[in-house]
């Protein structure tokens, strides 16, 4: 029987730097994707902030910056309940 030889994992070592070259349209597309992702992230953060402020005003967690409560309609004594 042959002796079992432990297998060494293959590791590729290279000192060369790999550069990525994009065409003009690929560069424009990559920049557009990055800008649109940034706009989406900013929009979601804004939506979250507005939703948190609205919830905070409704629950009484926040007092500053909340709109005044709507005026209550006056109770009319001449109309029977």
N, C-alpha and C positions, 0 to 999 in steps of 0.2 A: 504494500500500500504506500502511496505517496504521502509525504508529510504535508499537512495543510499549511499553506502559506497565507498569512493574513494579507488581505488586499488593502493597499494604500489608496486613499481617495485621491483622485486626480485633481490637482490644483493648477490652474493656468495662471502663471505670473507673467506680467508684462509691464515694462516700464514705459511703454508708449502711451501717449494721451490720444484718445479718440475724439475727434472733432465732428460735430454735427453741422452739416451744411444744408441750409434750406433755400429753396427758391424764393423769389420775391413774393409770389402768391401764398406760399406756405408761411412765410414770415407775417404777411398781412393777416392771414387766417389765425395764426397763433396769437398775435397781438389782439385781434378781435375777440377771441375766446377768453383771454385773460381779462380784458376790459369788461366784457359782459358778465363774467363770473364776479368781478369786483362790484359791479353795479347791483347784481342780484344779492350779494352779501350785504351791501349797504342798505338795500331795500328791506331785506328781512330784519336787519337790526333796527331800522326805523319802525317797522311794523310792530316788532316786539316791544319797543319802548312805548309806543302809543297805546298798545293793548295793556301793558302793565300800568301805565298812568290812568287809563280809563277804569281798570279793575280797582286800582288803589283808591280812586275818587269814589267809586260806588261802595266800596267796603269801609271807607273811612280811614284807610291806612295813610293816605296822603291828604293833607289839608291845603297845602300851598299849591297854587296853580290849577285848582279845580274850579269849574264853572259854578256859578251861583245856582242853587236849586230853583226849579221853576216855581213861579208864584202859585199859591193855592187859590183856588176859586173861592170867592166869599160865600159864606153860608147864608142862604136866603131864608129868613124866618117866615116869609109870606107863602112859601110853598110847603105844603104838608109832606111829611116823609112817607 
